Structure formats: C-alpha cells, structure tokens
C-alpha cells in the first residue's frame, strides 16, 4: 500500500473516531441501551444482522460495546444465548479487522519509538504469559478491548493466541452482562 493512501486512511480514521466520540459525548442520550434497541429493532427481520454489523463497526470508532450488549438483552429477551453468540462473533470480527488494520493506521510506529511504557507493554504481551494480559484486558470493562486489538496487531501477537484470549475475556464479560442483566430485569 502506498504511503499516501496509508496517510489518507489513517487521517480519515482519526477524523471518524474524533467525530463519533464527539457525538457520543455531546449526545450521550442517543447511545443508551433503549435507543440502540429501538434503532436495531427498526430493521425487523434483519435486526440480528444489524446487531452484528453494529458490533463490527463499533470497534473501528472506539465506541464501547456495553450499551450495545444491553440493547441486545432488551431487544431479544427470549434469545439470550443468541445475543451472546452474535455479540461474541461481532466482537471477534471487529477485533480481527482491527488487528489486521493496526499497521495501516500507524500503530506499529508507536512501538518503533524508544518509549519505556510501550516497550513494557510490548514485552509483557510477547512474553510466555502474554495471553493472560490480553484475557484480563478484554475482561475488564474499564479498559477498551479495541485498544489491545490495535496493540496486538501492531506487535504481531500470534493470531490463534490473540483470538483465543479475546474470546475468553469477552465470553466471561459478555455472559455476566447478558445473563446478569436479564436476571435483574426479570
């Protein structure tokens, strides 16, 4: 890929992320689980596909998946296992796309600089127990999973290790969100 095209993609992505985050912070009421459920519900027989695609796109613009997962519980209360499956498939698809695009977006250059923090992160992720950091990072709701996907792609974590780690962390977190919220609602 040419350097010029890479710069265009990178700055378009940065602009899109900035715009989406700005909208997210200016109009937070538009991103509630109820509003998201209402939006997805408008697609009627294609609601599951819309739910999946929103999960995939969401990762590129760094919006949290939590409201979307809760929206799935509201929208599909009788299909919680499917909410979990579709959420995980969407998160994994998004994570893999982020992983593969991380170099195009310039994340590998972060690790080329001699920065102690980034070197520490890189060393931990590439260590024998690096997968544990990815699992923990994807499990903790206070840390954006998308960021570990960008970092993992930039330093070329082995894809099977990356997928398994993201899946384990997100499986636990999404299960707690989905079945826990359904229990509380009912």
C-alpha positions as CSV (number, residue, x, y, z in Angstrom):
1,X,0.0,0.0,0.0
2,X,1.4,3.4,-0.9
3,X,2.4,5.8,1.8
4,X,-0.1,8.4,0.5
5,X,-3.0,6.0,0.7
6,X,-1.9,4.9,4.1
7,X,-1.9,8.5,5.3
8,X,-5.4,9.1,3.8
9,X,-6.8,6.0,5.5
10,X,-5.1,6.9,8.8
11,X,-6.3,10.5,8.9
12,X,-9.8,9.6,7.7
13,X,-10.0,7.0,10.5
14,X,-8.7,9.6,13.1
15,X,-11.3,12.1,11.9
16,X,-14.1,9.5,12.0
17,X,-13.1,8.4,15.5
18,X,-13.0,12.1,16.7
19,X,-16.4,12.8,15.1
20,X,-18.0,9.7,16.6
21,X,-16.5,10.4,20.1
22,X,-17.6,14.0,19.9
23,X,-21.2,12.9,19.0
24,X,-21.1,10.3,21.7
25,X,-20.1,12.8,24.4
26,X,-22.4,15.6,23.2
27,X,-25.4,13.4,22.8
28,X,-25.0,10.6,25.3
29,X,-28.8,10.1,25.5
30,X,-28.7,8.8,21.9
31,X,-26.4,5.9,22.9
32,X,-28.5,4.4,25.7
33,X,-29.4,0.7,25.5
34,X,-33.0,1.7,24.9
35,X,-32.2,4.0,21.9
36,X,-29.9,1.4,20.4
37,X,-32.5,-1.3,20.9
38,X,-35.1,0.9,19.2
39,X,-32.7,1.6,16.3
40,X,-31.8,-2.0,15.8
41,X,-35.5,-3.0,16.1
42,X,-36.4,-0.9,13.1
43,X,-34.7,-3.4,10.9
44,X,-37.4,-6.0,11.8
45,X,-36.4,-9.3,10.2
46,X,-32.8,-8.0,9.6
47,X,-32.4,-7.0,13.3
48,X,-29.9,-9.7,14.0
49,X,-27.8,-8.7,11.0
50,X,-28.0,-5.1,12.1
51,X,-27.0,-6.0,15.6
52,X,-24.0,-7.9,14.3
53,X,-22.8,-5.2,11.9
54,X,-23.1,-2.5,14.6
55,X,-20.8,-4.7,16.7
56,X,-18.3,-4.9,13.9
57,X,-18.3,-1.2,13.0
58,X,-18.3,-0.1,16.7
59,X,-14.7,-1.3,17.2
60,X,-13.3,0.9,14.5
61,X,-14.7,4.0,16.0
62,X,-13.8,3.1,19.6
63,X,-17.3,3.2,21.0
64,X,-18.0,0.8,23.9
65,X,-19.8,-2.4,23.3
66,X,-21.5,-2.4,26.7
67,X,-24.6,-0.4,25.7
68,X,-25.0,-2.5,22.5
69,X,-24.9,-5.7,24.6
70,X,-27.5,-4.4,27.0
71,X,-29.6,-3.3,24.0
72,X,-29.5,-6.9,22.7
73,X,-30.9,-8.1,26.0
74,X,-33.8,-5.6,25.8
75,X,-34.4,-6.3,22.1
76,X,-34.1,-10.1,22.2
77,X,-35.0,-11.1,25.8
78,X,-36.1,-14.6,24.8
79,X,-32.9,-15.3,22.8
80,X,-30.1,-14.5,25.3
81,X,-27.8,-17.3,24.1
82,X,-28.1,-15.8,20.6
83,X,-27.4,-12.3,22.0
84,X,-24.2,-13.8,23.5
85,X,-23.2,-15.7,20.3
86,X,-23.9,-12.7,18.0
87,X,-22.2,-10.3,20.4
88,X,-19.1,-12.5,20.5
89,X,-19.0,-13.0,16.8
90,X,-19.3,-9.3,16.3
91,X,-16.6,-8.5,18.8
92,X,-14.3,-11.2,17.3
93,X,-14.8,-9.9,13.8
94,X,-14.2,-6.4,14.8
95,X,-11.1,-7.4,16.8
96,X,-9.7,-9.3,13.9
97,X,-10.3,-6.4,11.5
98,X,-8.7,-4.0,14.0
99,X,-5.7,-6.4,14.4
100,X,-5.1,-6.5,10.6
101,X,-5.6,-2.8,10.1
102,X,-3.4,-1.7,13.0
103,X,-0.3,-1.3,10.9
104,X,-2.2,0.7,8.2
105,X,-3.4,3.0,10.9
106,X,0.1,3.5,12.2
107,X,0.1,1.6,15.5
108,X,3.3,-0.3,14.7
109,X,5.2,3.1,14.6
110,X,4.3,3.6,18.3
111,X,6.5,0.6,19.2
112,X,9.3,1.7,17.0
113,X,10.0,4.7,19.2
114,X,12.1,4.1,22.3
115,X,9.3,4.6,24.9
116,X,9.6,2.8,28.2
117,X,5.8,2.4,28.7
118,X,5.3,1.0,25.2
119,X,8.3,-1.2,25.5
120,X,7.0,-2.6,28.8
121,X,3.6,-3.3,27.2
122,X,5.2,-5.0,24.2
123,X,7.5,-7.1,26.4
124,X,4.6,-8.3,28.5
125,X,2.4,-9.1,25.6
126,X,5.1,-11.0,23.8
127,X,6.1,-12.9,27.0
128,X,5.2,-16.5,27.6
129,X,2.2,-15.4,29.6
130,X,1.2,-12.5,27.3
131,X,-2.1,-14.1,26.5
132,X,-3.1,-13.6,30.2
133,X,-2.7,-9.8,29.7
134,X,-5.0,-9.9,26.7
135,X,-7.6,-12.0,28.5
136,X,-7.5,-9.7,31.5
137,X,-7.6,-6.6,29.3
138,X,-10.6,-7.9,27.4
139,X,-12.4,-8.9,30.6
140,X,-12.0,-5.6,32.5
141,X,-14.8,-3.2,31.5
142,X,-12.8,-0.1,32.4
143,X,-10.2,-0.8,29.7
144,X,-11.2,-0.7,26.0
145,X,-10.7,-4.1,24.4
146,X,-10.3,-2.4,21.0
147,X,-7.0,-0.8,22.2
148,X,-5.5,-4.2,23.0
149,X,-6.5,-5.3,19.5
150,X,-4.6,-2.4,17.9
151,X,-1.6,-3.1,20.1
152,X,-1.7,-6.9,19.4
153,X,-1.8,-6.3,15.7
154,X,1.0,-3.8,15.8
155,X,3.4,-6.2,17.6
156,X,2.1,-9.2,15.7
157,X,0.8,-11.4,18.5
158,X,0.1,-14.9,17.1
159,X,-3.4,-14.9,15.7
160,X,-4.7,-18.1,17.4
161,X,-3.4,-16.8,20.8
162,X,-5.0,-13.4,20.1
163,X,-8.4,-14.8,19.1
164,X,-8.5,-17.3,22.0
165,X,-7.5,-14.6,24.5
166,X,-10.1,-12.1,23.3
167,X,-12.7,-14.8,23.2
168,X,-12.1,-16.0,26.7
169,X,-12.1,-12.5,28.2
170,X,-15.1,-11.3,26.3
171,X,-17.0,-14.6,26.9
172,X,-16.9,-14.1,30.6
173,X,-17.6,-10.4,30.5
174,X,-20.5,-10.6,28.0
175,X,-22.0,-13.6,29.8
176,X,-22.1,-11.6,33.0
177,X,-23.6,-8.6,31.2
178,X,-26.2,-10.6,29.3
179,X,-27.4,-13.1,31.9
180,X,-26.8,-10.9,34.9
181,X,-28.9,-8.0,33.4
182,X,-31.6,-10.4,32.3
183,X,-31.8,-11.8,35.8
184,X,-32.0,-8.3,37.3
185,X,-34.7,-7.2,34.7
186,X,-36.8,-10.3,35.4
